Amino acid sequence: MSEEVQIDQEVYDRLIAEGKSERIARAKAKAASVRKGKVAAGQELGPKSPEENQQALAAFRERSGGGAATAGAGGGAATATKEVPASRLSPEERAARVSASLGGNGNGGSIGVPASSAHTHRLLALVPPAGIQQVQSKQQDKVYTWPHLLIVEFVALLAMTAVVLVTSFFLDAPLGALANPNLTPNPSKAPWYFLGLQELLRYFHPMVAGVTIPGVGLIVLGAAAYVDKNPSAKPENRKFANMAMTFFLVMWTVFVFAGSFFRGPGFNWVWPWVDGLFFEL
Amino acid sequence: MSRMSDFLSDVKKRREELKAKRPSSFGDVKTSVQDNVIWKSIFRPGSIYRKGYRDTSRDRALAAMNNVLYHLHPVKVKRHGLKLTYTYCLGGLSFFLFILLTITGIFLMFFYRPTAGAGSELAYLDMRNLSASVTFGHLVRNMHRWGAHLMVFTVFLHMARVFYHGAYKPPREFNWVVGVILLTLTLLLSFTGYLLPWDQLAIWAVTVGTEMMGFTPVFGKQVQFVLLGGVEIGPNTLLRWYVLHVLFVPFVTVIFLAVHFWRIRKDGGISGPL
């Protein structure tokens, strides 16, 4: 049914000559042809002048009964409402017009905010610039935990189980004679991890060796994370920290070894290869 | 004769029918086990134990998210952390030893009574009995003993590893402190357990240890008294240290472990790369 719009050949040729693309030239030539047809039929073209707008508005108001014009102006006191100038439609008039054009289907002819509302738009939220999240995470090289990490962990778990089982199979945990508070064995030794402290007892007062040194040691160890302000984790940037830690670890190890293997009866110094071992786990 | 052959062919037919009904392969059994209401209620969608697990990104992510054990981990981890020489698995192994010690420890509890004193040396007798007449008793006790020493050692190495990687630096300072507390708790766990065999080795090692504690300024003697349940080691000490060893210290340790693991994730996963 719809007729193909004719192309205004004159306009088309001119636009092509101007170097416009064929697509644009064809569209504009079609528009020119439509415009020509309207002029020939006596229809008006283009935007109306302000005076014509006013006349059209007055005509509309006359048609729709006129009463709405005064009710609309100065109606809404809400935040987003403005005083409607007389030269424009009031919200009620606009609503009437919209519902008329939608055929008056009873629901106000509007979606969302009712057309009769004085609010022409809604304020959802005010967001300060600081409230807008700036996501600047770096792309990281990551892999899925399952299966990559979990498999490594599972193998480590099996290996550790094997180590414990095999050790337990071949080495027996010691069980001495029944406890006898009246019979002090010579030497009496603490568990191996405390033998470093027991070794220190030879050099310091018990309060220093047994309480002050381990107590201060643990506190310093915990505080190290707050004392060390160096942000770098690279070994070459933290020579002092690594040296200090190594020093204390070596010291601790030396004292544990001394207490474990080089102390015999009376907790006196012995050479394990001469006097034998006085050590039980 | 024909009745006999009829009967035989009947049996043969019946066998064929049963064979057809029976699940023919492991795959069929697996499907029928996985494809029921109970199985599906236990394993959440995406679990690797559910039917239809596919090796896709989505299912890999769901595998970590839908299992309470794997949930200790995030869905993804930094690739460098997988390298064995970065962590040597020391933290994980320490935790695993804690689990192993819990399991073996529960087993030992079935056969051990923390009672001592003249005429009722049950603790020591139970230890003898455990080795002599309980099935696997000797092996489990050995595992508990060596596992305990090993755990002190792995926790200690874990601490050294974390220090040398600078992994205690912000934002992980607090987790380092939690780690130091866990190191102390590990030593306490080991030390309280040391007394329980109630042999000469046990009580004299503990005597040496607690004597040092008694030198704590101001309230040293009180601390020693409370811990020993008297002025010197006796049956009360054994009961106290038993309760500390099997209940109190593990309880506190589990709480700190939970915080420790939780903070690893909150602080951005494993540290590094260097």
HADDOCK unambig.tbl for C-alpha pairs under 7 A between the chains (distance, minus, plus):
assign (segid A and resid 141 and name CA) (segid B and resid 78 and name CA) 5.85 0.50 0.50
assign (segid A and resid 141 and name CA) (segid B and resid 79 and name CA) 5.84 0.50 0.50
assign (segid A and resid 142 and name CA) (segid B and resid 76 and name CA) 5.96 0.50 0.50
assign (segid A and resid 142 and name CA) (segid B and resid 77 and name CA) 5.28 0.50 0.50
assign (segid A and resid 142 and name CA) (segid B and resid 78 and name CA) 4.30 0.50 0.50
assign (segid A and resid 142 and name CA) (segid B and resid 79 and name CA) 5.01 0.50 0.50
assign (segid A and resid 143 and name CA) (segid B and resid 76 and name CA) 5.34 0.50 0.50
assign (segid A and resid 143 and name CA) (segid B and resid 77 and name CA) 5.58 0.50 0.50
assign (segid A and resid 143 and name CA) (segid B and resid 78 and name CA) 6.31 0.50 0.50
assign (segid A and resid 143 and name CA) (segid B and resid 79 and name CA) 5.70 0.50 0.50
assign (segid A and resid 144 and name CA) (segid B and resid 60 and name CA) 6.62 0.50 0.50
assign (segid A and resid 144 and name CA) (segid B and resid 61 and name CA) 6.93 0.50 0.50
assign (segid A and resid 144 and name CA) (segid B and resid 75 and name CA) 6.03 0.50 0.50
assign (segid A and resid 144 and name CA) (segid B and resid 76 and name CA) 4.42 0.50 0.50
assign (segid A and resid 144 and name CA) (segid B and resid 77 and name CA) 6.35 0.50 0.50
assign (segid A and resid 145 and name CA) (segid B and resid 64 and name CA) 6.91 0.50 0.50
assign (segid A and resid 145 and name CA) (segid B and resid 74 and name CA) 6.99 0.50 0.50
assign (segid A and resid 145 and name CA) (segid B and resid 75 and name CA) 5.60 0.50 0.50
assign (segid A and resid 145 and name CA) (segid B and resid 76 and name CA) 5.09 0.50 0.50
assign (segid A and resid 145 and name CA) (segid B and resid 77 and name CA) 5.89 0.50 0.50
assign (segid A and resid 146 and name CA) (segid B and resid 60 and name CA) 5.74 0.50 0.50
assign (segid A and resid 146 and name CA) (segid B and resid 63 and name CA) 6.67 0.50 0.50
assign (segid A and resid 146 and name CA) (segid B and resid 64 and name CA) 6.28 0.50 0.50
assign (segid A and resid 149 and name CA) (segid B and resid 82 and name CA) 6.08 0.50 0.50
assign (segid A and resid 157 and name CA) (segid B and resid 93 and name CA) 6.77 0.50 0.50
assign (segid A and resid 157 and name CA) (segid B and resid 96 and name CA) 6.89 0.50 0.50
assign (segid A and resid 164 and name CA) (segid B and resid 143 and name CA) 5.99 0.50 0.50
assign (segid A and resid 164 and name CA) (segid B and resid 146 and name CA) 6.81 0.50 0.50
assign (segid A and resid 164 and name CA) (segid B and resid 147 and name CA) 6.31 0.50 0.50
assign (segid A and resid 165 and name CA) (segid B and resid 143 and name CA) 6.48 0.50 0.50
assign (segid A and resid 168 and name CA) (segid B and resid 139 and name CA) 6.00 0.50 0.50
assign (segid A and resid 168 and name CA) (segid B and resid 142 and name CA) 4.89 0.50 0.50
assign (segid A and resid 168 and name CA) (segid B and resid 143 and name CA) 5.23 0.50 0.50
assign (segid A and resid 168 and name CA) (segid B and resid 146 and name CA) 6.96 0.50 0.50
assign (segid A and resid 169 and name CA) (segid B and resid 139 and name CA) 6.40 0.50 0.50
assign (segid A and resid 172 and name CA) (segid B and resid 142 and name CA) 5.97 0.50 0.50
assign (segid A and resid 173 and name CA) (segid B and resid 142 and name CA) 5.25 0.50 0.50
assign (segid A and resid 173 and name CA) (segid B and resid 145 and name CA) 6.37 0.50 0.50
assign (segid A and resid 175 and name CA) (segid B and resid 199 and name CA) 6.48 0.50 0.50
assign (segid A and resid 176 and name CA) (segid B and resid 199 and name CA) 5.32 0.50 0.50
assign (segid A and resid 176 and name CA) (segid B and resid 200 and name CA) 5.81 0.50 0.50
assign (segid A and resid 176 and name CA) (segid B and resid 201 and name CA) 6.24 0.50 0.50
assign (segid A and resid 177 and name CA) (segid B and resid 199 and name CA) 5.40 0.50 0.50
assign (segid A and resid 177 and name CA) (segid B and resid 200 and name CA) 5.72 0.50 0.50
assign (segid A and resid 178 and name CA) (segid B and resid 124 and name CA) 6.54 0.50 0.50
assign (segid A and resid 178 and name CA) (segid B and resid 198 and name CA) 6.54 0.50 0.50
assign (segid A and resid 178 and name CA) (segid B and resid 199 and name CA) 4.45 0.50 0.50
assign (segid A and resid 178 and name CA) (segid B and resid 200 and name CA) 5.91 0.50 0.50
assign (segid A and resid 179 and name CA) (segid B and resid 198 and name CA) 5.53 0.50 0.50
assign (segid A and resid 179 and name CA) (segid B and resid 199 and name CA) 4.21 0.50 0.50
assign (segid A and resid 179 and name CA) (segid B and resid 200 and name CA) 4.33 0.50 0.50
assign (segid A and resid 179 and name CA) (segid B and resid 203 and name CA) 6.37 0.50 0.50
assign (segid A and resid 180 and name CA) (segid B and resid 200 and name CA) 6.38 0.50 0.50
assign (segid A and resid 188 and name CA) (segid B and resid 204 and name CA) 5.83 0.50 0.50
assign (segid A and resid 188 and name CA) (segid B and resid 205 and name CA) 6.33 0.50 0.50
assign (segid A and resid 189 and name CA) (segid B and resid 205 and name CA) 5.25 0.50 0.50
assign (segid A and resid 189 and name CA) (segid B and resid 208 and name CA) 6.87 0.50 0.50
assign (segid A and resid 190 and name CA) (segid B and resid 205 and name CA) 4.03 0.50 0.50
assign (segid A and resid 190 and name CA) (segid B and resid 206 and name CA) 6.53 0.50 0.50
assign (segid A and resid 190 and name CA) (segid B and resid 208 and name CA) 5.89 0.50 0.50
assign (segid A and resid 190 and name CA) (segid B and resid 209 and name CA) 6.11 0.50 0.50
assign (segid A and resid 191 and name CA) (segid B and resid 205 and name CA) 6.24 0.50 0.50
assign (segid A and resid 206 and name CA) (segid B and resid 212 and name CA) 6.18 0.50 0.50
assign (segid A and resid 206 and name CA) (segid B and resid 215 and name CA) 6.44 0.50 0.50
assign (segid A and resid 207 and name CA) (segid B and resid 215 and name CA) 4.89 0.50 0.50
assign (segid A and resid 207 and name CA) (segid B and resid 216 and name CA) 6.25 0.50 0.50
assign (segid A and resid 210 and name CA) (segid B and resid 212 and name CA) 4.78 0.50 0.50
assign (segid A and resid 210 and name CA) (segid B and resid 213 and name CA) 6.53 0.50 0.50
assign (segid A and resid 211 and name CA) (segid B and resid 212 and name CA) 6.89 0.50 0.50
assign (segid A and resid 211 and name CA) (segid B and resid 213 and name CA) 6.56 0.50 0.50
assign (segid A and resid 211 and name CA) (segid B and resid 215 and name CA) 6.83 0.50 0.50
assign (segid A and resid 211 and name CA) (segid B and resid 216 and name CA) 5.80 0.50 0.50
assign (segid A and resid 222 and name CA) (segid B and resid 176 and name CA) 6.74 0.50 0.50
assign (segid A and resid 222 and name CA) (segid B and resid 177 and name CA) 4.91 0.50 0.50
assign (segid A and resid 222 and name CA) (segid B and resid 180 and name CA) 6.05 0.50 0.50
assign (segid A and resid 225 and name CA) (segid B and resid 168 and name CA) 5.64 0.50 0.50
assign (segid A and resid 225 and name CA) (segid B and resid 169 and name CA) 5.96 0.50 0.50
assign (segid A and resid 225 and name CA) (segid B and resid 173 and name CA) 5.07 0.50 0.50
assign (segid A and resid 225 and name CA) (segid B and resid 176 and name CA) 6.91 0.50 0.50
assign (segid A and resid 226 and name CA) (segid B and resid 173 and name CA) 6.58 0.50 0.50
assign (segid A and resid 233 and name CA) (segid B and resid 165 and name CA) 6.15 0.50 0.50
assign (segid A and resid 233 and name CA) (segid B and resid 166 and name CA) 4.78 0.50 0.50
assign (segid A and resid 233 and name CA) (segid B and resid 274 and name CA) 6.05 0.50 0.50
assign (segid A and resid 234 and name CA) (segid B and resid 274 and name CA) 5.48 0.50 0.50
assign (segid A and resid 242 and name CA) (segid B and resid 164 and name CA) 6.41 0.50 0.50
